[in-house]
Amino acid sequence: MDKLNPLRTGSALALAAGTISLICALAVFLFPDGMINFVNAWFHGLDLNLIRSNKPWTLGEFTYGLFGATITGFLSGVIFAISFNLVGSCYLACQRTP
C-alpha cells in the first residue's frame, strides 16, 4: 500500500479548501438570496434567513475567513495522511500474521 506524504496531502487540501472558499464568497457576493436558498436546502428546514446579517463585508473579514479555511484544510490533510498511513501499516501488519 502506498503511503501519503502528509505535507503534500495537506497542501492539496489547503488549496482545495481555499479555492472552495473563494468560489463560495464570490457566489454569496453575487447571489446572496440564491445562496441562502441553496444552503437552506442542505439543512432540512432550518431557515438561515433568520440569522442573515446585513453588515457589509470587509476585505479583512474575507481574508480572515480564507486564511481559516486554508489552515483548516492543511491541518485536515496532514491528519488524514498520517491516519491513512497508520491504518495502512496496521492493515499490512495484520495481513502478515498467520
VMD Tcl script that draws the C-alpha trace (Angstrom):
set ca {
  {0.00 0.00 0.00}
  {1.41 3.39 -0.97}
  {1.89 5.96 1.77}
  {0.67 9.55 1.53}
  {3.04 12.43 2.08}
  {1.38 14.45 4.89}
  {2.71 17.84 3.72}
  {1.72 17.21 0.12}
  {-1.73 15.97 1.11}
  {-2.18 18.91 3.49}
  {-1.12 21.37 0.80}
  {-3.52 19.85 -1.73}
  {-6.43 20.03 0.72}
  {-5.46 23.59 1.70}
  {-5.55 24.61 -1.96}
  {-8.92 22.89 -2.44}
  {-10.41 24.49 0.70}
  {-9.10 27.94 -0.25}
  {-10.49 27.60 -3.76}
  {-13.90 26.49 -2.47}
  {-13.89 29.41 -0.02}
  {-13.14 31.88 -2.83}
  {-15.88 30.45 -5.05}
  {-18.38 30.45 -2.20}
  {-17.57 34.04 -1.23}
  {-17.96 35.16 -4.84}
  {-21.29 33.33 -5.14}
  {-22.59 34.86 -1.89}
  {-21.46 38.31 -3.04}
  {-23.11 37.98 -6.46}
  {-26.21 35.99 -5.49}
  {-26.91 36.47 -1.76}
  {-30.56 35.35 -1.84}
  {-29.84 32.42 -4.14}
  {-27.03 31.20 -1.91}
  {-29.18 31.41 1.22}
  {-31.83 29.31 -0.53}
  {-29.20 26.87 -1.81}
  {-27.67 26.32 1.63}
  {-31.12 26.19 3.28}
  {-31.77 23.06 1.20}
  {-28.87 21.31 2.98}
  {-30.30 21.86 6.45}
  {-33.76 20.28 6.11}
  {-35.99 23.05 7.34}
  {-33.52 25.33 9.11}
  {-34.11 28.88 7.84}
  {-30.82 30.73 7.53}
  {-32.66 33.92 6.60}
  {-33.34 34.35 10.32}
  {-29.61 34.70 11.10}
  {-28.62 36.60 7.95}
  {-26.52 39.68 8.57}
  {-26.98 42.99 6.79}
  {-23.49 44.09 7.83}
  {-21.34 44.89 4.78}
  {-18.36 42.68 4.04}
  {-14.83 43.88 4.61}
  {-11.65 42.73 2.93}
  {-10.25 41.88 6.36}
  {-13.14 39.53 7.17}
  {-12.87 37.87 3.78}
  {-9.10 37.40 4.19}
  {-9.52 36.06 7.71}
  {-12.11 33.53 6.53}
  {-9.96 32.47 3.57}
  {-6.95 32.06 5.88}
  {-9.01 30.00 8.33}
  {-10.38 27.72 5.60}
  {-6.90 27.20 4.16}
  {-5.25 26.43 7.50}
  {-8.10 24.08 8.44}
  {-7.74 22.33 5.07}
  {-3.99 21.96 5.54}
  {-4.29 20.52 9.05}
  {-7.09 18.20 7.95}
  {-4.96 16.92 5.07}
  {-1.94 16.32 7.29}
  {-4.03 14.49 9.89}
  {-5.76 12.47 7.16}
  {-2.44 11.41 5.58}
  {-0.93 10.42 8.94}
  {-4.09 8.47 9.80}
  {-4.16 6.84 6.36}
  {-0.54 5.76 6.70}
  {-1.10 4.45 10.23}
  {-4.18 2.45 9.27}
  {-2.36 1.13 6.19}
  {0.59 0.00 8.32}
  {-1.72 -1.75 10.78}
  {-3.61 -3.38 7.93}
  {-0.41 -4.71 6.36}
  {0.84 -5.98 9.74}
  {-2.43 -7.84 10.28}
  {-2.18 -9.42 6.82}
  {1.29 -10.85 7.58}
  {0.34 -12.64 10.81}
  {-0.98 -16.17 10.37}
}
mol new
graphics top color blue
foreach p $ca { graphics top sphere $p radius 0.5 }
foreach p [lrange $ca 0 end-1] q [lrange $ca 1 end] { graphics top cylinder $p $q radius 0.2 }
display resetview
